[in-house]
Amino acid sequence: MKLIVGLGNPGEKYVSTRHNAGFQWVSELADKLKVTLRKEIKFHGLCARTGQGGDELWLLCPQTYMNASGKSVSAICNFYKINPDQILVIHDEIDLPPGISRLKMGGGLGGHNGLKDIAAHLATKDFWRLRVGVGHPGDKGLVADYVLRSPSKGEEIEIQKTIIRSLEIWPLIIQGNYQTAMLKLHTKSSET
């Protein structure tokens, strides 16, 4: 794993929205790793680096708005020669309820505009995703407004628990032990 990308929208009005679950996750990881996310104009985002040489890891929160996330991801990937299978994208997932998260490689994009743009810029869907459940409004026509609003207090607590729980598998992810990470995460998620 060489690049960890948290998806969201920049700006104060989006900070606590469901769509910014990826930003929240990467921010928590940066705190855990004791690194600071700083503005990098050439990568169109907030970045932090940890490790050196072959162990170098980048954290990225694109500042391009969700629908143009691929511009930021491809810029850093092209510069540092990072392959798609070395990327983990953390994003909000409406098809999972708050409190549940799932790790997977590739697959469908589920109508997520951030994932669609990244896949278009990388010319592949074969990158890792950590899907953080934020719930569904019940009507497809309400999704855009729903993800751009803050969750209820109860949902917010569940989303935060999910982020903390999924960060527990971080050591397994960084070691490349994805099957064990998935088993541990998916078992813990289903126990709640």
Sequence and secondary structure as in RCSB ss.txt:
>XXXX:A:sequence
MKLIVGLGNPGEKYVSTRHNAGFQWVSELADKLKVTLRKEIKFHGLCARTGQGGDELWLLCPQTYMNASGKSVSA
ICNFYKINPDQILVIHDEIDLPPGISRLKMGGGLGGHNGLKDIAAHLATKDFWRLRVGVGHPGDKGLVADYVLRS
PSKGEEIEIQKTIIRSLEIWPLIIQGNYQTAMLKLHTKSSET
>XXXX:A:secstr
  EEEE    SGGGTTSGGGHHHHHHHHHHHHHT   EEEGGGTEEEEEES GGG EEEEEE S GGGHHHHHHH
HHHHHT  GGGEEEEEEETTS TT EEEEES   TT HHHHHHHHHHT S SEEEEEE    SSGGGHHHHHTS 
  HHHHHHHHHHHHHHHTTHHHHHTT HHHHHHHHHHHHHH 
